Amino acid sequence: MTTSRRELLRGSLLGGLGFAGAMVALDDAAAAQAPRAPVPQVPGTSLRRAKLNGIDIGYAVAGRGPAMLLLHGWPFTWYTWHKIIPVLAEAFTVIAPDMRGMGETSKAASGYDVVTLSEDVAAILAHEGFKNANILGHDLGVGVAFQLAMRHPQLVRRLVVTESIVLGAPKAEIFMNTPPWWVAWHNVPGLPEQVLAGKEGAYLDWFYSNLTFGNVGIGKAARDQHVAAYTGIAALRGGFEHYRAFPATTEQGRHASQRRLTMPVLALGGELVGDVLYQQMAVLGDQVSGGKIDKCGHIIQEERPDALLERLRAFL
């Protein structure tokens, strides 16, 4: 990657604030550039809404067969899965929600800890009439998938987690001793959304570029879809609240790690997280496989969907 992993993982709040200062200095034309309208939906996919667990949840559904639940992270939406949904839909009913506070799901005042989030997705499965599912979580979706598997093992046939860590679980310190700079910045109550309002595209583009291998970025359609979903103070706050819940999420991860993962687990990393997630899962589960996908940054499902699908076909 053009930006080294060490640079990306500098954990200083000052680094985040310095970047924010640069964002404030953007010229008016760049700052005022409005996101494009949402792109057409993935063929074969329907968008649904349901009031569940006290919030309105928007989610995409495609295909027929056993359930496959896809859980995204930040700064993404359900659309981050658009390259793999059509293939998975040949064998599964694919369900891809917008997580609490993100996309078309309610910007709730609370509930951004992973236990509450896991109950959100459990409610989706029940609403759609499924007694269990294969679960794939990426980024912030990893902790949610992990909690679902620990709290409701009967709901999870197979667990796939990619490019994040489980806060509070063994070996989390390998990554969190030098956390990414944006973790501290996003944790500052109320400030990031005020600073970044009107500059969302420029800010998010840094992640869509620098977190990919070789800074190749993600597709324009996906970029525009994601940026539109995080435009405005309320939308920004809905994403940042996940980070502000990290103290509770860490304690929940510590408590859940006293139990074992009883289902088969596949843990995959790219250039950002490496094999740390696999190391965590190997401690917590009895049927764990995985490792690192070479020449891939953080956004595996958008950068190397074929490699991800290959691993999924062998595992599911």
N, C-alpha and C positions, 0 to 999 in steps of 0.2 A: 504494500500500500504506500502511496506517496507520503501520507502522514503516518509517522511511525506509531505503533501501538503504545509505546511509552508516552509519546506526546498526547495521544488521545486520552490516556489514563491519568494524566496529571490531575490530582484531586484537589487542587487549590480553589477555594471560592474566589480568590482574587483573579484567577485565570478566567473564571466565568464572568465576573464583573467587568474585567477588561474587555472581554469579547462583547459584552452588552454595551459597553461604552462605544465600541466601534460601530455597533449597530445603530446607536443613536445618531452617529455622525453620517449615516448614509444620506446621499443626496435625495432631495424631495421626489424626484422622478422614480427612483428605484423603490423608495419607501412606500410610495402611493400606488405602486403597480398592483392592480386588483387581481385576485386569483381567477383563473378561467372557470367557466361553468363546469359542473360535474360531468364526467365523461359517460357515454352509454354504459349500461350495466353489462356484466359478463353474460354471453349467450347461454340460455338455458337456466338462468338464475332468476329467482323471484325474490323480491324484497318484502319482508313482513315486519309487523310491529305487534308487540304485546305488552301489557302492563303486568310485570312480574317482579316479585320481591320489592314492591313499593316504588318501582320506577318504570318508565316506558323504555323498552329495549327494541332497537332496530337490528334486524339480522337478515342475512341472505341465505337462501336455501336452493340447492341444486341436486339433481340426480335422484336415484332410488336405491334402496337396500339398507344395510346396517348404517347406523349413524357414525359420521366422522365430524367431530367438533373442532373448529380452528379458532384459536385465540390469539389475537394480535397484541402488539405492544405500542409504544410511543416512538416516533410520531407518525403512526399509521392508522388505518381503518381496516374494515373487513376487506377492502379492495386490494390490500397487499397480497392476498391469496389468488388474485385473478389469473395468474399463469398456471396454477396447479388445480384450481377448482374443476375445470372441464374434464381433466383426466381422472381425478378422484371420483367425480360424479358418475363415471362409467360403472363403478362398483359400490358406491356408497351414497347415502343421503348426506350431503355435505351441508353443515350448518356453520355459518361464519358470522358471529355477532359483532357489532360495534360495542366495545367495552364501555362500562359505566363512565360517563363524562366525556366520551369521545364519539365523533361522528353523529349518527342519528339517535344515539341513546341519551337519556336524560343527563343533564349537567347537575347532578344531585349535590346537595350541600354536604353530604357525608357518605361514608360507606366505601372508601377507596382502599381499605385494607384487603388483603388477599382472601381472608375468610369470607367476608361479605361478598366479594367478587366471585368466589367459588359458588356461593349460594345463588348468585345471579345466573350463572351458566347451568347449574343443576336445575333451576326453574325452567330454563329454556328447553332442556331435554324432556322434562316432565310435560311441559306444554305441548311439545311436538309428538308426544306419545312414545318416547323411547325409554327403555329400562336401562340401557347402557350404551356406551359409545367408545370408539377410539378417539383419543384426545391429542391434539397437537398444539403446543403453546410456544410462542416466540417472544423474546424480549420480556416485557412486563407480563405477558401471558404465561410465562414459565411458572412463576410463583402461584398463579391462579390454578393452572393445571395440576401442579404439585399438591396444593391444598385439596382440590377436588378428589385426587387419587387417595390422599391420606384420610380425608374425612368421610368419603363415600366410595370406598374401593369397589363396591358392587356396581357402581356406575361406569367404571373405567375398565374396558377390556385390555387395551394397550395404551401406553403413555409415550408420547414423543415430545421432547423438549429441545429447543434450539436457541443458542446464542444469548444466554443470560445466566444468572446464578439464582439459587434459592437463598434469599436472605435468612440468616439465622441458622442455616444448616451447616454441618461440618464442611470445612474447607472454603467457606465463603470468604474468609479473610485473605485467601490467596489473591482474590480480585479486589476486595473492598479495602484493603490496606492502602491502595492507591486508586480510588474510584474515579470514574470519568468526571471531568470538571463540571459537567452540567448537572450532576446529582446535587451538589451543594447549591448551585445557582437556582435550580427549580424548587428547592426547598425553602427559599426565602419567601415568607408569606406576603402575597399580594404584589410584590415588586416586578417579577419577570413579565407578568401579563400586562402591566402598565407600560413598561419599557418597550415591549415588543409589539404592542398593538399598532397596526399599520405597516409593520415590517415583517410580518409572519413568513412571507415567501422567502425573503433573503435569509432569515434565521434558519428556517427548516431546510433550505437548500444546502446549508453547510453540512447537515447530517446526511442528507440524501447523497451527497458527493463523498465526503470524507469517511463515511462509514462503509463505503463500498471498496472492493479490491481495486487498486489502481485508480481510485477516484473516478470510476467510470459513470457513477450515478445510476439512477433508476429511470424507467421510461417516463416520458412526458405525461402520458395519460394518468399514470399512477401518481406522479408528483402533483399534478393539478388537483386530483381527487383528494389527496391527503391535505394539501395546503388549504383547500376550500373548507375542509372539515375543522381545521384549527385556526380559522380566521375570526378574530374578535376576542375581546377580553374573556367572555364566558367560556368560549371554546378553548382558549389557551389554559385557563384555570382548570378546566375539566381534565386536561392532560397532566398538568403539574400536580394536581391533588394526589395522584398516584405516588409521586415521589414524597410528598409531605406526609403520607401514611407509612413511610418506611419504618419508623420506630415500632409501630404496632405490627406491621408486616414481619419485621425481624423477630419479634417475640413470638408471633404465631408460627414462623418457620422453625424456631428453636423448639417450641412445644411439639409441633408435628413430627420433628425429626427423632422423637423418642420412639416412634413406631417404624414399621418397615413397609416398603413398597412391595406389594404381593404380586403385582401384574408385571408382564414383560415391559421393559423400558428401553427406549432408544434416545440417547443424548448426543446431540451434534453441536459442534462449534465451528466458528469461522475465525477470522483474523483478530477480532476484538476480544472474545472470551477464550478462544483456544479450547483446551481440553478440560478446563476447570469444571464445567458443568458435568462432564462425564465422570470426573473424579468424585464429585458430590454424589451423583446417582449410584456409583459403584459402592459407596459406603452405605447407602440407604436401601438398596434393592438387591434382590437375589438373582434377577434375570436381566442384567444390564448389558447393553451393547452400545457401540457408538464410537466417538472420537471427533476428529477434525476434518472438515471438508477443505481441501487445498484450493488455493487461488480463489478464495471467496471471503468477502468481508462480512459485515454483520447481517445484511439483509438477504439471507440465503434464499428465501422463497421468490425474491425478485431478481437476484443476481444469477443464481444457478438452480433454477427450478428443475432442470433435468436431473442434476445430481441429487437433489432432494427427493424427487420422485423415485429415482432408482433405489435409494435407501428405504423409502417407504414401501415400495413393492416387495422388497426382500423381508421387511419386518412385519407388515400387516397381514 
